[in-house]
Amino acid sequence: MERRIGFDITLLARSISLKMSEVMRPFGLTAGEQPFMAQLYRRDGITQEELTDLVHVDKSVTARAIGTLEAKGYVRREPNESDGRSKRVFLTEKAQAAHGPFREALEDFGDRLTVGLDEEDLETAAACIESMQAALDDQPIL
């Protein structure tokens, strides 16, 4: 059988995005906003540039996502005291109140995504995904 790992991963990513949209709907969020919120829950007050690097997107994507999250009342931006050219992003009280349910929704989604996989399978899958991501990060864009 011909290996089509890139194609298979693309299909999986699309399926995950569609399902993630359903998971985020109760919070008034989109699948595209989820990784930004997840990173901010881990590191509240980071700069937009740091957030861009963590989420692996273009700066303009981060700026749009943060603008939308700000309009929805989940984040606020403040000037970075150590570098006036950048902004730091902080979670609002609304976001803090949603943290527990948000985390539970993501954990439930992760459980559904990995049903039937044992710990060894999960470790192998994670290692493979990390290796593929590292390989892409190390390659110049053509």
C-alpha positions as CSV (number, residue, x, y, z in Angstrom):
1,M,0.0,0.0,0.0
2,E,1.3,3.4,-0.9
3,R,2.1,5.6,2.1
4,R,0.2,8.9,2.1
5,I,1.1,10.2,5.5
6,G,0.8,13.8,4.6
7,F,-2.6,13.4,3.1
8,D,-3.8,11.3,6.0
9,I,-2.6,13.9,8.5
10,T,-4.3,16.6,6.5
11,L,-7.6,14.7,6.6
12,L,-7.2,14.1,10.3
13,A,-6.4,17.8,10.9
14,R,-9.6,18.8,9.1
15,S,-11.6,16.4,11.1
16,I,-10.1,17.6,14.3
17,S,-10.8,21.2,13.3
18,L,-14.5,20.5,12.6
19,K,-14.9,18.6,15.9
20,M,-13.0,21.3,17.8
21,S,-15.4,23.9,16.4
22,E,-18.2,22.0,18.1
23,V,-16.2,21.7,21.4
24,M,-15.5,25.5,21.4
25,R,-19.1,26.6,20.4
26,P,-20.4,26.8,24.0
27,F,-17.6,29.2,24.8
28,G,-18.3,31.4,21.8
29,L,-14.9,30.5,20.4
30,T,-13.7,29.0,17.2
31,A,-11.3,26.1,16.6
32,G,-8.8,28.7,15.3
33,E,-9.0,30.6,18.6
34,Q,-8.6,27.5,20.8
35,P,-4.8,27.2,20.5
36,F,-4.3,30.9,21.5
37,M,-6.5,30.5,24.6
38,A,-4.8,27.2,25.5
39,Q,-1.4,28.9,25.4
40,L,-2.6,31.9,27.4
41,Y,-4.0,29.6,30.0
42,R,-0.5,28.2,30.3
43,R,1.3,31.5,30.1
44,D,-0.9,34.5,30.8
45,G,0.7,37.8,30.0
46,I,3.0,36.7,27.2
47,T,3.7,38.9,24.3
48,Q,1.9,38.6,20.9
49,E,5.3,37.5,19.4
50,E,5.7,34.7,21.9
51,L,2.2,33.6,21.3
52,T,2.8,33.6,17.5
53,D,5.8,31.3,18.0
54,L,4.0,29.0,20.4
55,V,1.0,28.6,18.0
56,H,3.2,28.3,14.9
57,V,1.3,30.9,12.9
58,D,2.0,34.2,11.1
59,K,2.0,37.4,13.1
60,S,-1.0,38.7,11.2
61,V,-3.0,35.6,12.2
62,T,-2.1,36.2,15.9
63,A,-3.1,39.9,15.6
64,R,-6.5,39.0,14.1
65,A,-7.1,36.2,16.7
66,I,-6.2,38.4,19.6
67,G,-8.4,41.2,18.2
68,T,-11.3,38.8,18.0
69,L,-10.7,37.4,21.5
70,E,-10.5,40.9,22.8
71,A,-13.8,41.8,21.2
72,K,-15.3,38.7,22.8
73,G,-14.1,39.8,26.2
74,Y,-11.6,37.0,26.7
75,V,-8.3,38.9,26.6
76,R,-6.9,42.4,26.9
77,R,-3.7,43.8,25.5
78,E,-1.3,46.0,27.4
79,P,2.0,47.6,26.3
80,N,5.0,45.6,27.2
81,E,6.9,47.6,29.9
82,S,10.3,46.2,28.8
83,D,9.7,46.8,25.1
84,G,7.3,49.6,24.1
85,R,7.0,48.2,20.6
86,S,5.3,45.0,21.7
87,K,2.1,44.1,23.5
88,R,1.4,41.6,26.2
89,V,-1.8,39.6,26.2
90,F,-3.7,38.9,29.5
91,L,-6.8,36.8,30.2
92,T,-9.8,38.7,31.5
93,E,-12.0,37.6,34.4
94,K,-14.4,36.1,31.8
95,A,-11.6,33.9,30.5
96,Q,-10.5,33.0,34.0
97,A,-14.0,31.9,34.9
98,A,-14.1,29.7,31.8
99,H,-10.8,28.0,32.5
100,G,-12.1,24.9,34.3
101,P,-14.9,24.1,31.8
102,F,-12.5,24.9,28.9
103,R,-9.8,22.5,30.2
104,E,-12.5,19.8,30.8
105,A,-13.8,20.2,27.3
106,L,-10.3,19.8,25.8
107,E,-9.6,16.8,28.0
108,D,-12.8,15.2,27.0
109,F,-12.0,15.9,23.3
110,G,-8.5,14.4,23.8
111,D,-10.0,11.3,25.3
112,R,-12.4,10.9,22.4
113,L,-9.6,11.5,19.9
114,T,-7.4,8.8,21.4
115,V,-10.0,6.2,22.3
116,G,-8.6,2.7,21.8
117,L,-4.9,3.8,22.0
118,D,-2.9,2.5,24.9
119,E,-0.1,4.5,26.6
120,E,2.6,3.0,24.3
121,D,0.6,3.9,21.2
122,L,0.2,7.5,22.5
123,E,3.9,7.9,23.2
124,T,4.8,6.6,19.7
125,A,2.2,8.9,18.0
126,A,3.5,11.9,20.0
127,A,7.1,11.2,19.1
128,C,6.3,10.8,15.4
129,I,4.3,14.0,15.4
130,E,7.1,15.9,17.1
131,S,9.7,14.5,14.7
132,M,7.6,15.5,11.7
133,Q,7.1,19.0,13.1
134,A,10.8,19.4,13.8
135,A,11.6,18.3,10.3
136,L,9.3,20.9,8.9
137,D,10.6,23.6,11.2
138,D,14.1,22.9,10.0
139,Q,13.3,23.1,6.3
140,P,13.2,26.4,4.4
141,I,9.9,27.2,2.6
142,L,10.3,26.6,-1.1
